[in-house]
Amino acid sequence: MRLLPVDYLLALYNLLMIGVWTPLAPTLSTARWMIVVHLVGLGLVWLLARGPVSESGVVRAVREVYPILWLMVFWRELGIHCELVGSAPNDTLLAAVDRSLLGVNLSAVWAPTMSMGWFSELMQLVYFSYYVAFVGLVLYLLVRGNRETARDVTLRVSAVYVACFIVYAIAPTIGPMAMFPRFSGEGVHGLFRTLNDALQASGDAAGTAFPSTHVAGAITLAWLAWRHCPRWCAWLVTAVAVGVAPATIYTQNHFLVDAVAAVALAFWLQGYGVPALQGATRARLVPTLGRPATVPKSEPEVA
């Protein structure tokens, strides 16, 4: 099949981002370059629709997983966009909505209230475990699974990240870590706090707080594990997903409302959104070459 559901998904995202950058293009060269990047993304989908089906093994492998590679490009772009357009009104609104849930911003008061070093480091470990689970599970399923498994993984991971990216592009928010004083208690020099800080310093993008990709991605990993892995592995990844949500709040990376929205988004996408996308694009997929076309039989002539 030349075009897959994930190809349509990325094409739509490229079109949306061209629309996001176009108003800034007359005055910002960065916006013009970003439009070029997304035009290249659209061109890639066009080439996939018209390229040869019988490719080499390496080309086929890259073709299956290229959307996940593109996500890395899209992620850094969102930080650039946030720095250019700002997020202050969205941040104020989001903090107020979060405060309305419990009467306080839990991300601002939880860590100082439970400042024990062992608990702080435990929460940092759980937060860090998402990276390990993501890389380990996705690589395992892509390498050890069959082509249908690889396509399921690529589509479901891409869908949840692209959905979050759309929200970030429309309404960027910086999250509680940049809005409130950072917790500096007993666990501030712990191993996993240090690792998380280093990862954020090297790869974080401003404006990507609501909804939480950590939470939405963790739920997606658990969903994939239940579909494609042994039960012990599925339970393990589910435990990570359950722990990641509170860890994002305690570590002040996200508001409570960021986690709640991510849970709702991930379950909706995996249970309804992805199947709907598959159904909507199935009729448009081009059959693989080598499979004989079905020629309708002519009606017998009437004497």
Summary of the structure (lengths in Angstrom):
residues: 303
radius of gyration: 22.0
end to end distance: 42.9
largest distance: 95.5
contacts: 960
relative contact order: 0.15
helix: 76%
strand: 1%
